[in-house]
Amino acid sequence: MIEKTNHFLSLKQVQVKDSFFSPIQNTIIHTMLPYQEKVLHDEVLTAGATAGRRI
């Protein structure tokens, strides 16, 4: 019987070097996550934020 062990890696130790996933990963890191952080801190006006307001 094979014994299972848990081995955890830090996310900083993981690098994806693949012609398919690397561009997707870079887009998420450099574009999507900073945008989501701005939305989280209400720094971006979105359609949902202005839908109930009349200007």
Secondary structure, 3 states (H helix, E strand, C coil): CCCCCCCCCCHHHCCCCCCCHHHHHHHHHHHHHHHHHHHHCCCCCCHHHHCCCCC
